[in-house]
Amino acid sequence: MEDKVIGKVLKIALRTRPKGPMQEVLEATGSENGGLTGDVNSRPDRGITFLASKQWAEATRELEKELPWHTRRANVLVDAADLGELIGRTISVGDVRVKINAETKPCSLMDRLEPGLKAALTPDCRAGVYGRILNNGQIRIGDVVTLQT
């Protein structure tokens, strides 16, 4: 059985500090012992976050605002319609395999960054998904994201 292509990596960003600005990068190093090198430490089961570009577009359209994608504070923007189907599954992106654990629930920080953003991200898994990195490796802009079968 062939792996299913989910989309391509459009953008990558790292959190510079808790609640601090995001830094866009061309590539990132994933660690099986945590998240992405240079990103704020988080629990290993939440080591990396993904956001679907089309769902981000829906949320910002609802707000009638143009906002940078990393306002959502996700690590990887994927050219995809929806990522909810990935929960509980394993994906590969670049050299890295990731077990997608759950939906990312938008928090109150979203409304501090943009009023109404939390509500706009709440339906249909619009805030994306998070997972655990299973091996060391590189993720680069343009890498294909595939669902492992």
N, C-alpha and C positions, 0 to 999 in steps of 0.2 A: 504494500500500500504506500502511496506517495504522500509526503508531507504536504499539508495545506498551507499555501502562502496567505498570510494575513495582510501584509503590506510592507512598506519600506520605511526605514528610519529617516525622518525628515530633519529632525533637530535633536540635540542632546544638551542638557544643562545640569549643572551641579549647584547645590545649595552651599553658599559660602559660609553661612553660620545660621543657627536657628533663627527663623523669621527674617533672615537677612536676604540680600539680593541674590538672584540667580546669575550664574556665569555660563553663557553658551560656549560649548567646545565642539571641536570637529570629531573627537573620539574620546572614549572613556575606558578605563580599565576596571573590569569587574573582578571581585574577589569572592571566592566561595565562603570565606570567613566573615563576610560582612556585605557591604554594598559596593559603591563605586569609589575608587580612589579619588580623594579630593572633595567628596561630598560629605555633608554633615553625617555623623554617625547615627545609625538607626538600628533597631533590632534586625538580626539577619533575616527573619521571615518577611521583613519590610525593606529589604536592601535596595530595591529598585522599583520605580513607579513608571507606568506607561499611560499615555493619554492618546485617544483617537482624534485625529485632526478634524474629522467631520463632526464629532460631538462637541469639540471645542468651538467650532464655527456655529453650531446650533445655539450653544450657551451665549456666545457673544452677540449673535443676531437677536436673541431674546432680550438681551440687555440694551440693544441698540448702541453698542460700544465696540470700538476696535481696541483690543487689548493684546499685548504680547502673550504668546502661548504659555510662556513660563510663569505668568501670573498665577496659574494653577499650581505651580511649584512641583511639577512632575519632572522626571529625569529624561524621559524619551517621548518624543512626539512621533506617532506612527501614522502614515498615510492609510487610514482605515476608517470604516464607518462606525464600528463598535468593537469593543474588546471584551464585553461581558461573557462571551462564549468561551473565553480562555480560562476562566476561574476553575481551579482544580486540575488544570492541564499543564503540560510542560511545553515551552516554546524554545526556539533557538533564535538568537539574534547575534549576528557576527559570529565570534568564536564562543559565545556564552550561551549556556542553557539556563533557563529560569523556570522555576515552578511557580505558577501564578496562584497565589493563595486566596485573594479576596478583592472585592471592590474597594476602592479608596473612597471613604466617606468624606465629603467636604466639611471642613471645620469653620469655626467663627473667624479665623484669620482671613478666609476668602472675602468676607464682608468688610473687613478692615482694609483690604486691598482694593476692593471695588464693591460698593453697596449693591446688594442683590445677587452677587456672584454665587454665594452658597446655595441659594434656592435654584438658580439657573443650572448648577452642576448636580443637583440632587437626583432628578429623574433618570432612569434608563442607563445607569452606570456612566453618566457623562463625566464624572471626575476621574475616571480611569480605573486601573487595577494596579495591585502591587504584588511583588513576589520575592522569592529567595533565589539568589544566584547560586547555581550548583557547581560551577567550575570557574577557574581563573581564565580570563581572556579579554579580548578587545571588542568594543562596540563602536562602529563608525557610522557617520551619516551615509546613507545609501545602502546600508546593509538590509538584507531581506529578513523579515520576521516570519517564521514558519511555525505552525502547530505540529508538534511531534506526534506521530501516530504509532 
